Amino acid sequence: MAEIKDPENTVIVELESGNVVIELLPDVAPKHCERMKELARAGEYDNVCFHRVIDGFMAQTGDVANGDMEDGFDLRMAGTGGSSLPDLPAEFSKLPHDRGTLGAARSSMPDSANSQFFINFKDNHFLNGQYTVYGRVIEGMDLVDKITKGEPPTYPDRMITVKVAADA
């Protein structure tokens, strides 16, 4: 496994194919990092599908309201919700949307991010300054690359569990 320097700010996403290790960036986007850890610790991300996966662009997941594939799942609704917690203010930074970075998904309103996030398949610098970057994949990007593509995928992949490394 990758060297985990800060277990409290590292998230392990278990996929069917293996683990993706994400280093959170609390110095850059503290509110987004805290939200991800809060939802992970509550088990909210467990069994949530990747509902929007665009080849050469990004893989989006994190709809804890409608994306849980074990709880009354309707693929048509996946991607339309968030958590029961309030939306987050944007935490834009100078960090670029490089391959493997984690971005906060949101509506057209900058302060509407909640629980959904995406992982960039490639450098997507056209997103810079428009979406909050709050983490980066430090291991398992090869697994992210293999997530089933589609908007939505016919048979979506899911996050089996999401844990804060300090708790694993």
N, C-alpha and C positions, 0 to 999 in steps of 0.2 A: 504494500500500500504506500501511497505517497507520504512523504514526511509532513506530518501535521504539526505546524509551529504553534498554532493557537486553537486548541480543541473547542473552546467556547465559541469561536467564530469560524468553525468549519462544519459543513453539513455533508452528510453521506446520503446520497440518493440511491436506493437499491432498485435496480432494474432487473428484469428477468435475465438479462445477459451478464449482469455483474454490477459493481458499484461505481458510481460517479462521485468524485470527491470535489466539493466546491468550497473554496476559501472565500469567506465573506469579507467585506471591506468596510468595517464600522467607522473608520476614520473618514470615509468618503460619503457614506449614506447610512448613518446610524439608525434612523427610523425604519428604513427598509430591512436592514439586517435584523433588528429586533423583532420585526413582524414575522420574518421568515422563521426565526428561532421559536417564537411563540406558537406559530401554527404547527411547526414540526413537533414541538414538545407535546402539543395537544393531540397529535395524531391526525390532524386535519388533512395533511397532504397524502396520507396513505391511500393507495388504490386510485389516485387521481390520474386521469388519462392525459396524454399529449393530444390535445384537440386540434391543433393547427401546426403542421410541420411542413415547411416549404423548403424543398430541395435547394441548396445553395444560399439559403437565407437564415432560417432559424427554426427552433422547435419550441412551441409554447405549451404551457401547462399551468396548473395551480388553481383552477376553478374549484375551490373546495365546496361550493354550494351545489354545483351541477355536474362536476367531473368525476365524482366518486363512482367507480365502476362496480362497486359492491352494494350501493345504496340507491335503489330506484333509478338506475342510470338510463338516461335518454341522450344519445349522442347528439341529437339536434340541439339540445340545450347546453351542452358542454361549451364553455367559453363565454357564456353570457352572465356569469355571476362572479362573486367574490366571497369574502368571509362575512361574518356578522359584525366584524370590527369596523371602525370608521376608515374612510379612505385616507391615504397618506399624502402629505405635501410633496411635491417634486423635490428631489435632491440632486439636481443637475451638477455635473462636475466637468473637469477637463479630461477625464478618463475617456479614451475612445472605445467605441463598440468594436473591439477586436474579436477574432475567432476565440470562442470559449468563454467570453464574458457573459455575465448574467444581467439581463435588463428587466426592469419593472414594466410589465404590460399595463396599459391604461386605455381609456377612451380618448377622445379628442381633447379632453380637458386635462391640462398638465397635472393637476392635483387629484387625480382619480385612481391612482394605483391602489391596489388593495392586497390581493393574494396571488394574482397571476404573474408569471414571469416567463422569460424566454432565454434560451441559450443560443448565441450566435454561431452558425456553422462556419462563417467566414468573417473577414473584416467588413463591417457594415457601417462605415464612417458617416454615411448620410443620416444616421440616427443620432450622431453626436450632438449633445446639448438639447436633445428633445425627449430623451428617455433616460431615466436614472440607471446608472451602472452601479451594482452593489455586490458583485462577486465575480469569481473566475474559476473555471474548471481547472483543477491541478492534477487530476487523474481521471481517466475514463472518457476522454473526448472521443476516442474511437467508438465507444458504445453509443454516445450521443449521435454520432454520424450515422449509425445504423437504425435509429428510431424510425418507425414506419411513417412514410410521408403521406400527406393528404390534408385537405381543408374541408371537413375533417377526414382522417384516415378511415377507411372502411372497417378495419380491425385495429384500433389504436393500441399503442403500447401504453403502459402505465408506470407510475412510480409505485413500487410495491410498498416500500417504507421510506420515510425521510426522517433522519435523526441528526441531532446536534452531536458532533464527535465526542464532546465532553460527557455525554450521557450514554454513549454506545458501549 
